[in-house]
Amino acid sequence: MAAADTHRIALLTGMSGSGKSTATKALEDLGYFCIDNLPVLLLPKLLELVGRGTSDEVHRLAIVIDAREGQQLPSVPAALEELRRQGHKLEVVFFDAADDALLRRYSETRRRHPLSPEGTVQEGIVQERRVLAQLRGLADEIIDTTRMTVHELRDAMTARFGGASAEELLNVTLLSFGFRNGIPPVSDLVFDVRFLPNPYFVEGLKPHPGTDPRVAAWVLERQQTEEFLERIESLLAFLLPQYRAEGKSYLTVSIGCTGGRHRSVVLAEELAKRLSDKHRAKVKVTHRDVAKV
């Protein structure tokens, strides 16, 4: 099959209520042609039709196939294997969540479970896990949305399916956070800087965030801080080319302190400067918890 006839296909599957709709909307925003609940028997016809297009967007598809497939569900694995054999770049993402989270979401929306229209939601979840077990085993990535916000799920989809080309630099996000608010689910690497002296206990510094020059100067003049920055910079200087060579387009490095207002913020800002200036990294800095008290 010619390269012009191949497609990048994101197959989204998983539990009802686990976030597939949010993920689909995120892919639509990225320019994917999205189809929900496509009968697997129609997939060859769909590829034939969109193959007549000429724009790059036509060659990026997102398809949702899940338990609603019914009796055709056992034929999905063979169909996926055939797509890969034809040269299409297929990525299968399975969305999951803990049972209590799924139950809560169904309670909030007051929807009936598609596999248990006359029974309970819990019965539907049990049945759905059973029928989707094979697809879960075929997934290239399993995303657990139990503790994810809508924004974090969208970020995860952008990180995996964003439009950066292989020639572009790796996009690095330095994300500061507070451990008391939980580790960001989108993290690829997590560093704990709670061992550093804390300006929270210094008179005159506590009310100010790590973006304040006074707080930054106090944190950065510590010997422990400088040694840590040198070590983490050296580690990332080694890792970034490896990730680029592997084809990764996005990397989230999370740096956490207790509350996410002081130490982690200072280190994320300083590390961003070093990576941008010395290692040609394309860096974005995000402070998740800096405004929280």
Backbone as CSV, one residue per row, in Angstrom:
resi,resn,N_x,N_y,N_z,CA_x,CA_y,CA_z,C_x,C_y,C_z
1,MET,0.843,-1.193,0.000,0.000,0.000,0.000,0.876,1.240,0.000
2,ALA,0.578,2.212,-0.851,1.363,3.433,-0.940,1.210,4.243,0.312
3,ALA,2.266,5.045,0.611,2.234,5.853,1.830,1.051,6.793,1.839
4,ALA,0.654,7.308,0.649,-0.461,8.247,0.574,-1.780,7.597,0.938
5,ASP,-1.837,6.255,0.879,-3.078,5.547,1.178,-3.147,5.071,2.622
6,THR,-2.101,5.322,3.387,-2.110,4.868,4.776,-2.605,5.987,5.678
7,HIS,-3.056,5.594,6.864,-3.650,6.540,7.790,-3.085,6.347,9.189
8,ARG,-3.128,7.424,9.970,-2.872,7.301,11.399,-4.234,7.152,12.057
9,ILE,-4.437,6.019,12.712,-5.746,5.699,13.283,-5.616,5.563,14.792
10,ALA,-6.398,6.356,15.501,-6.493,6.229,16.953,-7.776,5.467,17.264
11,LEU,-7.625,4.254,17.764,-8.785,3.475,18.150,-9.009,3.647,19.645
12,LEU,-10.127,4.245,20.012,-10.464,4.492,21.403,-11.479,3.459,21.861
13,THR,-11.174,2.820,22.959,-12.078,1.826,23.501,-12.006,1.870,25.022
14,GLY,-12.829,1.070,25.678,-12.781,1.048,27.134,-14.153,1.102,27.775
15,MET,-14.143,1.332,29.070,-15.350,1.270,29.876,-16.260,2.468,29.638
16,SER,-17.548,2.228,29.663,-18.515,3.315,29.575,-18.363,4.210,30.801
17,GLY,-18.264,5.515,30.559,-18.089,6.446,31.661,-16.643,6.716,32.016
18,SER,-15.699,6.171,31.235,-14.279,6.330,31.566,-13.625,7.519,30.876
19,GLY,-14.364,8.239,30.036,-13.812,9.432,29.418,-13.600,9.371,27.925
20,LYS,-14.173,8.392,27.243,-13.967,8.279,25.797,-14.521,9.489,25.046
21,SER,-15.639,10.020,25.514,-16.226,11.190,24.836,-15.317,12.402,24.949
22,THR,-14.743,12.612,26.122,-13.807,13.725,26.312,-12.580,13.542,25.433
23,ALA,-12.074,12.316,25.382,-10.901,12.027,24.550,-11.202,12.256,23.077
24,THR,-12.392,11.880,22.643,-12.783,12.072,21.247,-12.837,13.554,20.897
25,LYS,-13.403,14.356,21.796,-13.466,15.806,21.547,-12.066,16.410,21.466
26,ALA,-11.152,15.906,22.301,-9.772,16.397,22.255,-9.137,16.097,20.908
27,LEU,-9.398,14.906,20.376,-8.837,14.540,19.072,-9.480,15.346,17.952
28,GLU,-10.757,15.667,18.091,-11.398,16.541,17.106,-10.693,17.888,17.052
29,ASP,-10.329,18.403,18.222,-9.619,19.680,18.281,-8.235,19.589,17.649
30,LEU,-7.672,18.388,17.603,-6.363,18.182,16.986,-6.468,17.912,15.482
31,GLY,-7.685,17.941,14.963,-7.866,17.763,13.532,-8.168,16.354,13.087
32,TYR,-8.488,15.474,14.017,-8.826,14.098,13.665,-10.270,14.013,13.188
33,PHE,-10.494,13.124,12.220,-11.843,12.802,11.772,-12.361,11.710,12.705
34,CYS,-13.376,12.034,13.511,-13.790,11.145,14.609,-15.152,10.515,14.334
35,ILE,-15.231,9.226,14.626,-16.484,8.478,14.475,-16.713,7.657,15.736
36,ASP,-17.876,7.819,16.334,-18.203,7.081,17.548,-19.071,5.880,17.212
37,ASN,-18.759,4.744,17.848,-19.566,3.523,17.725,-19.652,3.032,16.274
38,LEU,-18.513,2.969,15.620,-18.486,2.480,14.241,-18.552,0.952,14.218
39,PRO,-19.499,0.367,13.477,-19.494,-1.093,13.316,-18.196,-1.529,12.649
40,VAL,-17.516,-2.480,13.231,-16.197,-2.861,12.734,-16.253,-3.349,11.297
41,LEU,-17.392,-3.894,10.866,-17.521,-4.369,9.495,-17.469,-3.229,8.479
42,LEU,-17.736,-1.999,8.937,-17.719,-0.856,8.027,-16.350,-0.181,7.958
43,LEU,-15.392,-0.640,8.748,-14.079,0.007,8.788,-13.371,-0.017,7.435
44,PRO,-13.339,-1.139,6.705,-12.682,-1.123,5.380,-13.328,-0.123,4.425
45,LYS,-14.660,-0.019,4.466,-15.354,0.927,3.591,-15.018,2.364,3.968
46,LEU,-14.918,2.632,5.265,-14.551,3.972,5.725,-13.174,4.365,5.203
47,LEU,-12.201,3.463,5.312,-10.850,3.757,4.848,-10.823,3.961,3.331
48,GLU,-11.660,3.235,2.632,-11.742,3.406,1.184,-12.255,4.799,0.831
49,LEU,-13.256,5.263,1.576,-13.847,6.566,1.290,-12.903,7.715,1.634
50,VAL,-12.308,7.670,2.832,-11.436,8.779,3.218,-10.121,8.736,2.445
51,GLY,-9.763,7.572,1.898,-8.543,7.472,1.114,-8.598,8.285,-0.171
52,ARG,-9.791,8.703,-0.551,-9.924,9.512,-1.757,-9.571,10.972,-1.503
53,GLY,-9.451,11.338,-0.193,-9.102,12.704,0.137,-7.621,12.958,-0.074
54,THR,-7.250,14.250,-0.072,-5.856,14.619,-0.317,-5.215,15.371,0.830
55,SER,-6.003,15.897,1.776,-5.412,16.679,2.863,-4.883,15.762,3.946
56,ASP,-3.944,16.301,4.726,-3.358,15.517,5.806,-4.404,15.139,6.851
57,GLU,-5.393,16.020,7.058,-6.374,15.760,8.097,-7.197,14.511,7.788
58,VAL,-7.445,14.266,6.511,-8.220,13.098,6.127,-7.502,11.824,6.530
59,HIS,-6.183,11.874,6.642,-5.399,10.684,6.950,-5.202,10.482,8.448
60,ARG,-5.945,11.254,9.260,-5.888,11.057,10.713,-7.302,10.766,11.217
61,LEU,-7.501,9.569,11.694,-8.826,9.118,12.096,-8.850,8.727,13.573
62,ALA,-9.960,9.011,14.230,-10.188,8.530,15.587,-11.509,7.781,15.581
63,ILE,-11.457,6.540,15.997,-12.631,5.670,15.932,-12.889,5.081,17.311
64,VAL,-14.128,5.175,17.759,-14.525,4.609,19.048,-15.230,3.282,18.793
65,ILE,-14.653,2.217,19.318,-15.259,0.883,19.242,-15.238,0.305,20.650
66,ASP,-16.401,-0.060,21.157,-16.453,-0.558,22.526,-17.517,-1.639,22.657
67,ALA,-18.050,-1.820,23.855,-18.979,-2.921,24.116,-20.277,-2.803,23.331
68,ARG,-20.585,-1.624,22.825,-21.792,-1.451,22.008,-21.694,-2.202,20.682
69,GLU,-20.480,-2.675,20.348,-20.276,-3.445,19.126,-21.078,-4.743,19.139
70,GLY,-21.388,-5.214,20.330,-22.245,-6.387,20.464,-21.611,-7.658,19.936
71,GLN,-22.337,-8.373,19.106,-21.887,-9.672,18.611,-20.681,-9.567,17.684
72,GLN,-20.415,-8.372,17.154,-19.271,-8.191,16.261,-17.971,-7.950,17.025
73,LEU,-18.043,-7.803,18.356,-16.863,-7.478,19.146,-15.741,-8.508,18.990
74,PRO,-16.019,-9.811,18.941,-14.924,-10.785,18.780,-14.142,-10.646,17.474
75,SER,-14.717,-9.969,16.484,-14.022,-9.819,15.198,-13.091,-8.600,15.180
76,VAL,-13.111,-7.786,16.228,-12.293,-6.571,16.253,-10.796,-6.877,16.207
77,PRO,-10.257,-7.805,17.030,-8.807,-8.055,16.975,-8.296,-8.405,15.583
78,ALA,-9.015,-9.238,14.857,-8.585,-9.603,13.500,-8.612,-8.389,12.585
79,ALA,-9.612,-7.517,12.756,-9.701,-6.312,11.930,-8.528,-5.375,12.203
80,LEU,-8.137,-5.282,13.458,-7.006,-4.421,13.806,-5.698,-4.971,13.226
81,GLU,-5.545,-6.263,13.284,-4.346,-6.888,12.725,-4.260,-6.645,11.219
82,GLU,-5.403,-6.674,10.560,-5.424,-6.444,9.117,-5.042,-4.991,8.796
83,LEU,-5.480,-4.048,9.632,-5.129,-2.643,9.419,-3.617,-2.451,9.505
84,ARG,-3.013,-3.069,10.503,-1.558,-2.947,10.652,-0.843,-3.629,9.488
85,ARG,-1.368,-4.744,9.040,-0.749,-5.452,7.915,-0.768,-4.588,6.658
86,GLN,-1.789,-3.761,6.524,-1.908,-2.888,5.360,-1.024,-1.651,5.465
87,GLY,-0.354,-1.469,6.588,0.569,-0.358,6.725,0.039,0.844,7.477
88,HIS,-1.191,0.777,7.966,-1.739,1.892,8.726,-1.075,1.969,10.099
89,LYS,-0.856,3.196,10.575,-0.303,3.391,11.918,-1.471,3.388,12.900
90,LEU,-1.659,2.287,13.572,-2.794,2.108,14.472,-2.340,2.147,15.917
91,GLU,-3.011,2.952,16.722,-2.733,3.031,18.149,-4.037,2.788,18.903
92,VAL,-4.028,1.787,19.764,-5.213,1.415,20.533,-5.070,1.945,21.957
93,VAL,-6.021,2.765,22.366,-6.014,3.324,23.715,-7.260,2.839,24.451
94,PHE,-7.031,2.210,25.591,-8.127,1.683,26.407,-8.306,2.598,27.617
95,PHE,-9.526,3.092,27.800,-9.839,3.970,28.927,-10.527,3.161,30.025
96,ASP,-10.033,3.352,31.237,-10.555,2.586,32.366,-10.709,3.514,33.566
97,ALA,-11.391,3.036,34.565,-11.541,3.765,35.828,-12.022,2.773,36.871
98,ALA,-11.791,3.101,38.119,-12.240,2.238,39.209,-13.770,2.152,39.217
99,ASP,-14.283,1.005,39.687,-15.728,0.806,39.681,-16.468,1.904,40.422
100,ASP,-15.949,2.334,41.570,-16.666,3.358,42.337,-16.721,4.679,41.580
101,ALA,-15.671,4.989,40.797,-15.683,6.212,39.992,-16.718,6.107,38.871
102,LEU,-16.786,4.935,38.234,-17.781,4.739,37.176,-19.200,4.831,37.737
103,LEU,-19.412,4.231,38.897,-20.728,4.296,39.531,-21.114,5.736,39.850
104,ARG,-20.149,6.503,40.356,-20.426,7.907,40.701,-20.780,8.712,39.454
105,ARG,-20.055,8.465,38.358,-20.324,9.210,37.132,-21.694,8.862,36.565
106,TYR,-22.067,7.591,36.637,-23.403,7.212,36.177,-24.477,7.823,37.060
107,SER,-24.204,7.901,38.347,-25.170,8.507,39.265,-25.359,9.983,38.952
108,GLU,-24.253,10.662,38.593,-24.327,12.093,38.295,-25.066,12.367,36.989
109,THR,-24.893,11.499,35.991,-25.525,11.719,34.688,-26.902,11.070,34.591
110,ARG,-27.188,10.125,35.501,-28.471,9.407,35.528,-28.717,8.622,34.243
111,ARG,-27.632,8.170,33.619,-27.763,7.354,32.420,-27.870,5.881,32.783
112,ARG,-28.463,5.111,31.878,-28.496,3.664,32.025,-27.235,3.079,31.414
113,HIS,-26.750,2.003,31.995,-25.574,1.351,31.424,-25.992,0.597,30.170
114,PRO,-25.230,0.728,29.059,-25.643,0.095,27.797,-25.738,-1.419,27.861
115,LEU,-25.021,-2.058,28.763,-25.085,-3.521,28.868,-26.030,-3.990,29.959
116,SER,-26.680,-3.054,30.629,-27.615,-3.439,31.673,-28.788,-2.453,31.724
117,PRO,-29.513,-2.349,30.618,-30.601,-1.363,30.565,-31.730,-1.636,31.562
118,GLU,-31.909,-2.906,31.930,-32.979,-3.256,32.868,-32.444,-3.625,34.244
119,GLY,-31.122,-3.776,34.362,-30.524,-4.149,35.639,-29.840,-2.978,36.300
120,THR,-28.837,-3.274,37.127,-28.111,-2.220,37.832,-26.864,-1.807,37.058
121,VAL,-26.356,-0.625,37.381,-25.125,-0.152,36.754,-23.966,-1.075,37.115
122,GLN,-23.930,-1.542,38.362,-22.857,-2.431,38.786,-22.849,-3.719,37.966
123,GLU,-24.012,-4.259,37.678,-24.091,-5.458,36.846,-23.564,-5.169,35.438
124,GLY,-23.867,-3.978,34.914,-23.384,-3.597,33.597,-21.869,-3.467,33.561
125,ILE,-21.282,-2.919,34.624,-19.829,-2.754,34.693,-19.138,-4.109,34.703
126,VAL,-19.670,-5.034,35.487,-19.086,-6.380,35.552,-19.126,-7.051,34.182
127,GLN,-20.269,-6.951,33.517,-20.406,-7.548,32.193,-19.482,-6.894,31.179
128,GLU,-19.380,-5.570,31.264,-18.545,-4.841,30.307,-17.070,-5.203,30.468
129,ARG,-16.608,-5.331,31.700,-15.208,-5.712,31.914,-14.938,-7.088,31.301
130,ARG,-15.893,-7.955,31.379,-15.708,-9.304,30.835,-15.605,-9.261,29.314
131,VAL,-16.510,-8.540,28.645,-16.532,-8.574,27.179,-15.390,-7.754,26.573
132,LEU,-14.835,-6.811,27.341,-13.757,-5.974,26.818,-12.366,-6.467,27.206
133,ALA,-12.299,-7.580,27.904,-11.006,-8.070,28.404,-10.002,-8.284,27.263
134,GLN,-10.448,-8.828,26.151,-9.530,-9.092,25.045,-9.004,-7.785,24.439
135,LEU,-9.884,-6.800,24.249,-9.454,-5.519,23.704,-8.490,-4.813,24.647
136,ARG,-8.728,-4.934,25.939,-7.828,-4.317,26.921,-6.418,-4.899,26.783
137,GLY,-6.364,-6.187,26.522,-5.065,-6.837,26.360,-4.332,-6.421,25.096
138,LEU,-5.055,-5.883,24.113,-4.442,-5.452,22.862,-4.025,-3.985,22.881
139,ALA,-4.339,-3.259,23.954,-4.130,-1.818,23.992,-2.648,-1.452,23.985
140,ASP,-2.313,-0.406,23.242,-0.966,0.155,23.279,-0.779,1.003,24.536
141,GLU,-1.863,1.553,25.038,-1.819,2.342,26.275,-3.144,2.203,26.999
142,ILE,-3.070,2.054,28.313,-4.265,2.034,29.157,-4.245,3.297,30.001
143,ILE,-5.278,4.105,29.877,-5.368,5.359,30.623,-6.411,5.206,31.718
144,ASP,-5.962,5.282,32.960,-6.854,5.206,34.112,-7.308,6.621,34.451
145,THR,-8.581,6.903,34.272,-9.108,8.257,34.468,-9.741,8.454,35.839
146,THR,-9.521,7.509,36.749,-10.180,7.573,38.051,-9.991,8.923,38.724
147,ARG,-8.740,9.413,38.729,-8.435,10.666,39.419,-8.135,11.812,38.463
148,MET,-8.398,11.588,37.184,-8.111,12.626,36.193,-9.241,13.644,36.113
149,THR,-8.874,14.914,35.925,-9.854,15.922,35.565,-10.036,15.888,34.052
150,VAL,-11.064,16.571,33.582,-11.296,16.661,32.138,-10.085,17.290,31.451
151,HIS,-9.506,18.305,32.086,-8.367,18.997,31.484,-7.145,18.086,31.421
152,GLU,-6.929,17.288,32.451,-5.786,16.383,32.454,-5.933,15.304,31.392
153,LEU,-7.159,14.835,31.180,-7.388,13.831,30.138,-7.139,14.434,28.762
154,ARG,-7.592,15.645,28.547,-7.338,16.309,27.261,-5.838,16.500,27.045
155,ASP,-5.125,16.863,28.104,-3.672,17.030,27.988,-2.996,15.711,27.620
156,ALA,-3.490,14.610,28.212,-2.915,13.300,27.923,-3.115,12.922,26.457
157,MET,-4.284,13.254,25.903,-4.544,12.952,24.495,-3.694,13.826,23.580
158,THR,-3.529,15.083,23.953,-2.695,15.979,23.155,-1.250,15.505,23.165
159,ALA,-0.787,15.046,24.341,0.583,14.573,24.446,0.828,13.367,23.545
160,ARG,-0.163,12.484,23.436,0.044,11.264,22.644,-0.224,11.477,21.161
161,PHE,-1.215,12.299,20.829,-1.645,12.390,19.437,-1.459,13.776,18.829
162,GLY,-0.715,14.663,19.519,-0.462,16.000,18.988,0.238,15.947,17.648
163,GLY,0.162,17.054,16.920,0.612,17.041,15.534,2.083,17.333,15.314
164,ALA,2.921,17.287,16.351,4.342,17.580,16.134,4.971,16.536,15.214
165,SER,5.764,16.992,14.269,6.413,16.062,13.343,7.664,15.487,13.981
166,ALA,8.168,14.443,13.384,9.340,13.766,13.942,10.556,14.678,13.936
167,GLU,10.569,15.675,13.024,11.718,16.554,12.928,11.722,17.640,13.996
168,GLU,10.572,17.896,14.623,10.505,18.960,15.614,11.164,18.520,16.916
169,LEU,11.557,19.508,17.701,12.152,19.206,18.991,11.115,18.617,19.927
170,LEU,11.603,17.830,20.857,10.742,17.270,21.886,10.132,18.397,22.706
171,ASN,8.824,18.362,22.901,8.131,19.360,23.701,8.142,18.924,25.163
172,VAL,8.816,19.702,25.999,8.968,19.364,27.414,8.098,20.297,28.252
173,THR,7.284,19.718,29.109,6.517,20.497,30.074,7.102,20.265,31.454
174,LEU,7.506,21.341,32.113,7.944,21.282,33.504,6.770,21.707,34.361
175,LEU,6.275,20.769,35.136,5.036,20.973,35.883,5.320,20.954,37.382
176,SER,5.153,22.097,38.040,5.316,22.128,39.497,3.984,21.772,40.153
177,PHE,4.052,21.106,41.300,2.825,20.676,41.966,3.103,20.457,43.449
178,GLY,2.023,20.307,44.220,2.133,19.981,45.639,1.689,18.558,45.891
179,PHE,2.498,17.799,46.617,2.153,16.402,46.889,0.846,16.275,47.654
180,ARG,0.519,17.271,48.465,-0.724,17.162,49.231,-1.959,17.225,48.333
181,ASN,-1.778,17.663,47.094,-2.890,17.709,46.135,-2.824,16.571,45.120
182,GLY,-1.872,15.656,45.313,-1.771,14.500,44.434,-0.787,14.703,43.300
183,ILE,-0.185,13.595,42.863,0.763,13.632,41.744,-0.014,13.776,40.433
184,PRO,0.374,14.691,39.553,-0.329,14.853,38.270,-0.322,13.557,37.458
185,PRO,-1.479,13.077,37.039,-1.539,11.812,36.283,-0.793,11.848,34.958
186,VAL,-0.580,13.036,34.410,0.076,13.125,33.096,1.594,13.027,33.193
187,SER,2.130,12.872,34.395,3.580,12.886,34.594,4.268,11.719,33.897
188,ASP,5.374,12.007,33.213,6.270,10.973,32.712,7.411,10.730,33.700
189,LEU,7.917,11.810,34.283,8.961,11.734,35.303,8.526,12.598,36.482
190,VAL,8.791,12.127,37.700,8.410,12.872,38.909,9.626,13.007,39.817
191,PHE,9.883,14.234,40.263,10.984,14.506,41.184,10.433,15.175,42.444
192,ASP,10.875,14.676,43.581,10.422,15.155,44.887,11.495,16.081,45.468
193,VAL,11.151,17.368,45.672,12.134,18.323,46.203,11.787,18.759,47.630
194,ARG,11.033,17.931,48.329,10.677,18.269,49.710,11.867,18.186,50.664
195,PHE,13.006,17.691,50.192,14.198,17.623,51.035,14.885,18.985,51.152
196,LEU,14.541,19.925,50.266,15.175,21.233,50.284,14.626,22.108,51.415
197,PRO,15.425,23.029,51.950,14.932,23.980,52.946,13.701,24.711,52.409
198,ASN,12.729,24.941,53.276,11.427,25.442,52.842,11.253,26.923,53.203
199,PRO,11.103,27.806,52.211,10.886,29.230,52.500,9.553,29.516,53.174
200,TYR,8.693,28.526,53.218,7.403,28.683,53.899,7.611,29.065,55.363
201,PHE,8.732,28.609,55.932,8.996,28.862,57.350,9.908,30.073,57.572
202,VAL,10.166,30.828,56.502,11.027,31.995,56.625,10.162,33.252,56.688
203,GLU,10.374,34.046,57.710,9.594,35.266,57.883,9.767,36.184,56.671
204,GLY,8.657,36.636,56.143,8.674,37.526,54.999,8.580,36.827,53.658
205,LEU,8.816,35.514,53.620,8.766,34.779,52.351,7.500,33.933,52.202
206,LYS,6.950,33.477,53.304,5.792,32.580,53.282,4.662,33.062,52.374
207,PRO,4.271,34.353,52.413,3.107,34.768,51.607,3.383,34.819,50.107
208,HIS,4.647,34.774,49.709,4.993,34.996,48.308,5.245,33.666,47.588
209,PRO,4.831,33.560,46.329,5.036,32.321,45.564,6.470,32.201,45.076
210,GLY,6.788,31.046,44.525,8.129,30.801,44.031,8.508,31.639,42.827
211,THR,7.536,32.284,42.197,7.833,33.175,41.077,8.350,34.526,41.560
212,ASP,8.243,34.795,42.844,8.752,36.051,43.409,10.282,35.991,43.457
213,PRO,10.982,37.019,42.974,12.452,36.998,42.954,13.076,36.759,44.317
214,ARG,12.445,37.225,45.388,13.004,37.037,46.720,12.969,35.567,47.129
215,VAL,11.875,34.913,46.842,11.768,33.482,47.154,12.730,32.685,46.286
216,ALA,12.773,33.016,44.993,13.662,32.298,44.075,15.116,32.420,44.515
217,ALA,15.529,33.641,44.891,16.912,33.848,45.303,17.241,33.041,46.546
218,TRP,16.304,32.993,47.500,16.539,32.263,48.748,16.692,30.762,48.477
219,VAL,15.842,30.208,47.626,15.903,28.776,47.327,17.161,28.448,46.529
220,LEU,17.477,29.271,45.544,18.581,28.954,44.633,19.953,29.116,45.274
221,GLU,20.054,29.887,46.349,21.368,30.060,46.975,21.731,28.917,47.918
222,ARG,20.800,27.983,48.121,21.109,26.809,48.946,22.046,25.875,48.182
223,GLN,23.015,25.324,48.871,23.955,24.388,48.245,23.236,23.138,47.738
224,GLN,22.252,22.663,48.531,21.512,21.471,48.117,20.768,21.709,46.801
225,THR,20.232,22.932,46.654,19.488,23.260,45.438,20.385,23.203,44.215
226,GLU,21.557,23.829,44.306,22.467,23.866,43.169,22.929,22.467,42.789
227,GLU,23.234,21.651,43.781,23.683,20.291,43.474,22.567,19.479,42.838
228,PHE,21.347,19.647,43.350,20.211,18.926,42.767,19.979,19.366,41.327
229,LEU,20.012,20.680,41.070,19.798,21.179,39.714,20.844,20.632,38.754
230,GLU,22.097,20.572,39.192,23.154,20.045,38.338,22.909,18.580,37.999
231,ARG,22.469,17.822,38.990,22.240,16.395,38.770,21.026,16.152,37.862
232,ILE,19.944,16.888,38.097,18.747,16.665,37.286,18.959,17.185,35.866
233,GLU,19.721,18.277,35.735,20.042,18.782,34.403,20.872,17.756,33.633
234,SER,21.821,17.153,34.300,22.641,16.136,33.661,21.803,14.931,33.243
235,LEU,20.889,14.526,34.117,20.025,13.392,33.793,19.162,13.692,32.574
236,LEU,18.533,14.863,32.550,17.662,15.210,31.434,18.452,15.445,30.151
237,ALA,19.670,15.953,30.284,20.519,16.116,29.100,20.784,14.771,28.429
238,PHE,20.846,13.713,29.234,21.002,12.362,28.681,19.680,11.831,28.136
239,LEU,18.582,12.056,28.883,17.307,11.443,28.531,16.641,12.074,27.305
240,LEU,16.704,13.388,27.170,15.958,14.049,26.094,16.325,13.534,24.706
241,PRO,17.605,13.375,24.374,17.922,12.810,23.054,17.418,11.374,22.887
242,GLN,17.388,10.627,23.986,16.888,9.254,23.900,15.391,9.243,23.588
243,TYR,14.656,10.144,24.239,13.224,10.235,23.980,12.956,10.719,22.551
244,ARG,13.756,11.682,22.076,13.588,12.153,20.695,13.824,11.012,19.707
245,ALA,14.888,10.242,19.948,15.224,9.138,19.046,14.134,8.071,19.049
246,GLU,13.479,7.913,20.196,12.418,6.915,20.321,11.134,7.381,19.644
247,GLY,11.081,8.675,19.273,9.915,9.207,18.579,8.917,9.909,19.472
248,LYS,9.261,10.124,20.732,8.352,10.778,21.656,8.291,12.270,21.334
249,SER,7.098,12.826,21.297,6.928,14.236,20.967,6.713,15.104,22.191
250,TYR,6.183,14.524,23.271,5.859,15.285,24.464,6.379,14.568,25.704
251,LEU,6.932,15.341,26.625,7.435,14.791,27.877,7.038,15.723,29.012
252,THR,6.401,15.180,30.035,6.012,15.974,31.203,6.881,15.583,32.387
253,VAL,7.666,16.551,32.859,8.530,16.364,34.022,7.891,17.118,35.185
254,SER,7.415,16.388,36.175,6.733,17.001,37.310,7.686,17.130,38.489
255,ILE,7.678,18.306,39.098,8.533,18.596,40.247,7.635,18.988,41.405
256,GLY,7.698,18.214,42.493,6.757,18.429,43.584,7.397,18.801,44.899
257,CYS,6.759,19.709,45.611,7.098,19.986,47.009,5.821,19.787,47.821
258,THR,5.780,20.257,49.033,4.627,19.961,49.887,3.344,20.583,49.350
259,GLY,3.365,21.905,49.160,2.154,22.592,48.718,2.163,23.026,47.273
260,GLY,3.321,23.001,46.630,3.395,23.390,45.229,3.449,24.889,44.999
261,ARG,3.848,25.660,46.038,3.865,27.118,45.907,5.267,27.715,45.879
262,HIS,6.252,27.033,46.491,7.563,27.653,46.647,8.671,26.884,45.930
263,ARG,9.190,25.828,46.569,10.373,25.154,46.061,10.188,24.574,44.666
264,SER,9.099,23.864,44.452,8.888,23.243,43.140,8.752,24.285,42.042
265,VAL,8.139,25.416,42.365,7.963,26.493,41.385,9.322,27.076,40.989
266,VAL,10.154,27.350,41.998,11.482,27.913,41.730,12.301,26.963,40.862
267,LEU,12.305,25.685,41.211,13.125,24.733,40.468,12.608,24.514,39.051
268,ALA,11.299,24.521,38.864,10.756,24.367,37.516,11.175,25.539,36.630
269,GLU,11.117,26.740,37.174,11.506,27.921,36.402,13.000,27.892,36.061
270,GLU,13.828,27.567,37.045,15.271,27.562,36.823,15.672,26.450,35.856
271,LEU,15.074,25.278,36.014,15.406,24.167,35.131,14.978,24.465,33.696
272,ALA,13.862,25.156,33.535,13.403,25.525,32.195,14.431,26.415,31.503
273,LYS,14.992,27.365,32.252,16.012,28.241,31.676,17.227,27.435,31.221
274,ARG,17.667,26.524,32.055,18.859,25.752,31.724,18.629,24.844,30.517
275,LEU,17.469,24.193,30.480,17.193,23.292,29.360,17.036,24.061,28.053
276,SER,16.409,25.226,28.110,16.212,26.029,26.902,17.532,26.596,26.393
277,ASP,18.323,27.124,27.299,19.550,27.818,26.902,20.669,26.866,26.491
278,LYS,20.798,25.753,27.195,21.968,24.895,27.011,21.697,23.609,26.230
279,HIS,20.418,23.200,26.152,20.136,21.888,25.552,19.092,21.945,24.437
280,ARG,18.775,23.144,23.968,17.855,23.316,22.828,16.501,22.673,23.059
281,ALA,16.094,22.572,24.288,14.801,21.963,24.582,13.683,22.987,24.402
282,LYS,12.571,22.526,23.870,11.379,23.363,23.734,10.559,23.171,25.005
283,VAL,10.614,24.167,25.913,10.111,23.983,27.272,8.909,24.883,27.560
284,LYS,7.905,24.292,28.183,6.750,25.020,28.696,6.697,24.790,30.202
285,VAL,6.434,25.850,30.964,6.368,25.734,32.416,4.932,25.935,32.869
286,THR,4.444,25.024,33.702,3.096,25.124,34.266,3.176,24.935,35.777
287,HIS,2.530,25.838,36.514,2.491,25.745,37.970,1.062,25.401,38.398
288,ARG,0.826,24.124,38.687,-0.532,23.672,38.960,-1.109,24.234,40.243
289,ASP,-0.297,24.302,41.303,-0.832,24.601,42.627,-0.346,25.920,43.209
290,VAL,0.306,26.753,42.402,0.932,27.959,42.954,-0.089,28.933,43.557
291,ALA,-1.320,28.899,43.070,-2.335,29.828,43.575,-3.137,29.261,44.728
292,LYS,-2.885,27.993,45.080,-3.637,27.372,46.174,-3.007,27.731,47.515
293,VAL,-3.859,27.940,48.486,-3.378,28.279,49.835,-3.352,27.029,50.698
